[in-house]
């Protein structure tokens, strides 16, 4: 199995177009006109969404046009974008990111970040386990100092917050 460039271009155009439509819907709910005091909350998102939809339609049309344009363009679109091994690595990364987001919702950002950074450094970065743990703990400590102390922005701590008696 190999993913072809044409399929990726079509999927990307459709995906970005759907994001543009979602932004357009949200902007219309907020209002996108210009009032005496200035633009409404949805003014800029509305026009950015229109630009995104237009660019997506352009990319979709360009991919289809190139497919029918001639042999050279069609050959370029038929190139392999991802082979099986590359697809496997992307899928592993995506699964790890989904696990990170899920763990963040359940356990908070700091614990999840430490676990994810440590796992990634050890598993994919080739660092020894103790080095990976040091990297993850250092990163999480720096993250805590930056957000909680320097910027005074409390981030989600999950059940760890109540265990430690914070807030």
C-alpha positions as CSV (number, residue, x, y, z in Angstrom):
1,X,0.0,0.0,0.0
2,X,1.3,3.4,-0.9
3,X,-0.4,6.8,-0.6
4,X,-0.1,8.7,-3.9
5,X,0.5,12.5,-4.1
6,X,-2.8,13.1,-5.9
7,X,-4.8,11.5,-3.0
8,X,-2.9,13.7,-0.4
9,X,-3.6,16.9,-2.4
10,X,-7.3,16.1,-2.7
11,X,-7.6,15.1,1.0
12,X,-5.7,18.3,2.0
13,X,-7.9,20.5,-0.1
14,X,-11.0,18.9,1.3
15,X,-9.7,19.1,4.8
16,X,-8.7,22.7,4.7
17,X,-12.0,23.5,2.9
18,X,-13.9,21.9,5.8
19,X,-11.9,24.0,8.3
20,X,-12.8,27.1,6.3
21,X,-16.5,26.1,6.4
22,X,-16.4,25.5,10.1
23,X,-14.7,28.9,10.6
24,X,-17.3,30.5,8.4
25,X,-20.2,29.0,10.4
26,X,-18.6,30.2,13.7
27,X,-18.0,33.6,12.3
28,X,-21.6,34.0,11.2
29,X,-22.7,33.0,14.7
30,X,-20.5,35.8,16.2
31,X,-21.5,38.4,13.6
32,X,-19.1,39.6,10.9
33,X,-20.3,43.1,10.0
34,X,-18.7,46.4,10.8
35,X,-20.3,48.5,13.6
36,X,-19.8,52.1,14.7
37,X,-17.4,50.8,17.4
38,X,-15.5,48.6,14.9
39,X,-15.7,45.1,13.6
40,X,-17.8,42.4,15.3
41,X,-16.1,39.4,16.8
42,X,-16.5,37.2,13.7
43,X,-15.3,39.8,11.2
44,X,-11.7,38.7,10.7
45,X,-12.4,34.9,11.1
46,X,-15.1,35.3,8.4
47,X,-12.8,36.7,5.8
48,X,-9.9,34.4,6.7
49,X,-12.4,31.5,6.3
50,X,-13.4,32.8,2.9
51,X,-9.7,32.9,1.9
52,X,-9.2,29.4,3.2
53,X,-12.2,28.0,1.3
54,X,-11.1,29.8,-1.9
55,X,-7.5,28.5,-1.6
56,X,-8.9,25.0,-1.0
57,X,-11.1,25.1,-4.1
58,X,-8.1,26.4,-6.1
59,X,-5.9,23.5,-4.9
60,X,-8.7,21.0,-5.5
61,X,-9.2,22.3,-9.1
62,X,-5.4,22.5,-9.7
63,X,-4.9,18.8,-8.7
64,X,-7.8,17.6,-10.9
65,X,-6.6,19.8,-13.8
66,X,-3.0,18.5,-13.5
67,X,-4.3,15.0,-13.5
68,X,-6.0,15.6,-16.9
69,X,-3.4,18.0,-18.3
70,X,-0.8,15.6,-19.6
71,X,1.5,12.7,-19.0
72,X,4.2,14.7,-17.1
73,X,1.8,16.3,-14.7
74,X,-0.2,13.0,-14.2
75,X,3.1,11.1,-13.6
76,X,4.0,13.7,-10.9
77,X,0.6,13.2,-9.2
78,X,1.0,9.4,-9.3
79,X,4.3,9.6,-7.4
80,X,4.3,7.8,-4.1
81,X,3.8,10.3,-1.2
82,X,4.1,7.7,1.6
83,X,5.3,4.1,1.3
84,X,4.3,1.5,3.8
85,X,7.2,2.1,6.3
86,X,6.7,5.9,6.2
87,X,3.0,5.4,6.7
88,X,3.6,3.2,9.7
89,X,5.9,5.8,11.3
90,X,3.3,8.5,10.8
91,X,0.6,6.3,12.2
92,X,2.7,5.5,15.3
93,X,3.3,9.2,15.8
94,X,-0.4,10.0,15.4
95,X,-1.3,7.3,17.9
96,X,1.2,8.6,20.4
97,X,-0.2,12.1,20.0
98,X,-3.8,10.9,20.5
99,X,-2.6,9.1,23.7
100,X,-0.9,12.3,24.9
101,X,-4.0,14.4,24.4
102,X,-6.2,11.8,26.1
103,X,-3.8,11.5,29.0
104,X,-3.7,15.3,29.2
105,X,-7.5,15.4,29.6
106,X,-7.3,12.7,32.3
107,X,-4.1,13.5,34.2
108,X,-3.3,17.1,33.4
109,X,-0.7,18.7,31.2
110,X,2.4,18.4,33.3
111,X,2.2,14.7,34.0
112,X,1.3,14.0,30.4
113,X,4.1,16.2,29.0
114,X,6.7,14.5,31.2
115,X,5.5,11.1,30.1
116,X,5.3,12.0,26.4
117,X,8.7,13.8,26.2
118,X,10.4,11.0,28.1
119,X,8.8,8.3,26.0
120,X,9.7,10.1,22.7
121,X,13.3,10.9,23.8
122,X,13.8,7.3,24.9
123,X,11.9,5.4,22.1
124,X,12.5,7.6,19.1
125,X,15.3,9.9,20.1
126,X,17.7,7.1,21.0
127,X,18.5,8.5,24.5
128,X,19.2,6.2,27.4
129,X,16.3,5.8,29.8
130,X,17.9,8.0,32.6
131,X,18.7,10.7,30.1
132,X,15.2,10.6,28.7
133,X,13.8,10.9,32.2
134,X,16.1,13.8,33.0
135,X,15.0,15.6,29.8
136,X,11.3,15.0,30.5
137,X,11.5,16.2,34.2
138,X,13.6,19.3,33.1
139,X,11.1,20.2,30.4
140,X,8.1,19.8,32.7
141,X,9.8,21.8,35.4
142,X,10.6,24.6,33.0
143,X,7.1,24.5,31.6
144,X,5.7,24.8,35.2
145,X,8.0,27.7,36.0
146,X,7.2,29.5,32.8
147,X,3.4,29.2,32.9
148,X,2.5,28.9,36.6
149,X,5.1,31.3,38.1
150,X,6.3,33.7,35.3
151,X,3.0,34.2,33.4
152,X,0.6,33.3,36.3
153,X,-1.4,31.1,33.9
154,X,-2.6,27.9,35.7
155,X,-2.7,25.0,33.3
156,X,-4.7,21.8,33.8
157,X,-3.1,19.6,36.5
158,X,-5.8,16.9,36.6
159,X,-6.1,14.8,39.8
160,X,-2.5,15.6,40.7
161,X,-3.7,19.1,41.7
162,X,-5.9,17.7,44.4
163,X,-3.4,15.1,45.5
164,X,-0.8,17.9,46.1
165,X,-3.3,20.3,47.6
166,X,-2.8,22.9,45.0
167,X,-5.6,25.5,44.7
